[in-house]
Amino acid sequence: MVIKELENKLKQKDIRPTAMRLLVLEALSGQEAAISLSDLEKAFEKSDRVTLFRTLKTFQENGLVHSIDDGTGAPKYALCEEGCECNIERDLHVHFHCRVCSETFCLPKYKIPEINLPKDFNGEEANLVVKGVCGKCAD
C-alpha cells in the first residue's frame, strides 16, 4: 500500500497518522494471518513494546483491528474488513487456529450465528475459534 492509502485508512477511523502508526498499519496489511504483539515486536526490533501495544490498542478502539483470543495465551490482532464496526450483532466471524504452524486466520465469510440471550443478558463480545490444520500445513 502507498503512504496516502495508509493515511486515508487511518483518517477514516479518526486516527491521527504518525510514522509508527503508518508502519504498523503497513505491517498488518501485509499479513495473511493474525499477529501477536510479540510477533510485531520482532518485526520492529528497534521499537518500544509499549508504543506498539498502544498503537494496536488505538487501532482496536477505533475499529481498525480486532483482537482474537485463540487460546494460545497471547491475543492476536488482524485488520477489520471494510465496513466492519466490530458490532456483536453483525460483524463477528469465525477464526481458525492451526495446531501445526500456530497461525490464526480470520474467516470473515463465515459469520458467527446470532445468539439469542435471555432478556436480562447483554452480550459484549463473542469468540469462535476452530482449531485444526490449515491448508498450507495439510499438504
C-alpha positions in Angstrom: 0.0 0.0 0.0 1.2 3.5 -0.7 1.5 6.0 2.1 -1.5 8.1 1.0 -3.8 5.0 1.1 -2.5 4.1 4.6 -3.0 7.7 5.8 -6.6 7.7 4.4 -7.3 4.4 6.1 -6.2 5.9 9.5 -8.1 9.2 8.9 -11.3 7.3 8.0 -11.2 5.7 11.5 -10.3 9.1 13.2 -6.7 8.0 13.9 -4.0 10.6 13.5 -1.4 9.3 11.1 2.0 9.1 12.7 5.1 7.4 11.4 4.8 4.5 13.8 1.0 4.1 13.1 1.7 4.0 9.4 4.4 1.4 9.8 2.3 -0.8 11.9 -0.7 -0.5 9.6 1.6 -1.4 6.6 2.9 -4.4 8.5 -0.7 -5.5 9.4 -1.8 -5.0 5.8 0.9 -7.4 4.6 -0.2 -10.2 7.0 -2.1 -13.3 5.8 -2.7 -14.4 9.4 -3.4 -12.5 12.7 -0.3 -11.4 14.5 0.6 -11.1 18.2 2.3 -8.2 19.9 5.4 -10.3 20.2 5.4 -11.1 16.5 5.0 -7.4 15.7 7.8 -6.6 18.1 10.2 -8.9 16.3 9.4 -7.1 13.0 10.1 -3.8 14.7 13.3 -4.6 16.6 14.2 -1.0 17.4 10.7 0.0 18.5 9.4 0.1 22.0 6.9 -2.6 23.0 4.7 -0.1 24.8 4.5 2.1 21.7 3.5 -0.9 19.6 0.9 -2.0 22.2 -0.6 1.5 22.4 -0.7 1.6 18.6 -2.6 -1.7 18.5 -5.0 -0.6 21.2 -5.7 2.7 19.4 -6.4 0.7 16.2 -8.7 -1.6 18.2 -10.6 1.2 20.0 -11.2 2.9 16.6 -12.4 -0.3 14.8 -9.4 -0.7 12.6 -8.3 -4.0 14.1 -9.9 -6.7 16.2 -8.2 -8.9 18.7 -8.6 -12.7 18.8 -8.3 -14.9 21.8 -7.2 -18.2 20.1 -6.3 -20.0 23.3 -2.5 -19.5 23.0 -2.4 -17.0 25.9 -1.4 -14.1 23.7 -4.1 -12.1 21.8 -3.6 -11.9 18.1 -4.6 -8.8 16.0 -6.0 -8.6 12.5 -7.3 -5.8 10.3 -11.0 -5.4 10.3 -12.9 -5.8 7.0 -14.1 -2.7 5.1 -17.3 -1.6 6.8 -16.7 -3.6 10.0 -17.7 -1.8 13.2 -16.9 -4.8 15.4 -20.6 -5.0 16.2 -21.6 -8.2 18.0 -24.9 -8.4 16.1 -23.4 -8.3 12.6 -19.6 -8.3 12.3 -18.4 -11.3 14.2 -16.8 -14.1 12.2 -15.1 -17.4 12.8 -11.3 -17.7 13.4 -9.1 -20.7 12.6 -6.0 -21.7 14.6 -3.7 -24.1 13.0 -2.2 -26.5 15.6 0.8 -27.2 13.2 2.1 -23.7 12.3 0.3 -21.9 15.2 -1.1 -19.3 12.8 -4.5 -17.8 13.4 -6.7 -16.8 10.4 -9.8 -14.7 10.1 -12.6 -16.3 8.2 -14.8 -13.3 7.5 -17.1 -15.2 5.1 -18.1 -17.5 8.0 -20.2 -15.5 10.4 -20.9 -16.4 14.0 -24.6 -17.1 14.1 -26.8 -14.7 16.2 -27.2 -16.0 19.7 -30.4 -15.0 21.4 -29.5 -14.4 25.0 -32.0 -14.3 27.9 -33.8 -11.0 28.4 -31.6 -9.6 31.1 -28.3 -10.6 29.5 -26.3 -8.1 27.4 -23.6 -9.7 25.2 -20.5 -7.6 24.7 -18.2 -9.9 22.7 -18.1 -13.4 21.3 -15.3 -15.5 20.1 -15.4 -18.7 18.0 -12.1 -20.3 17.2 -12.0 -23.6 15.2 -8.7 -25.5 15.8 -7.2 -27.9 13.4 -4.7 -28.0 10.4 -4.7 -25.2 7.9 -4.5 -25.7 4.1 -0.8 -24.9 4.0 0.1 -27.5 6.6 -2.3 -30.1 5.4 -0.3 -30.6 2.1 
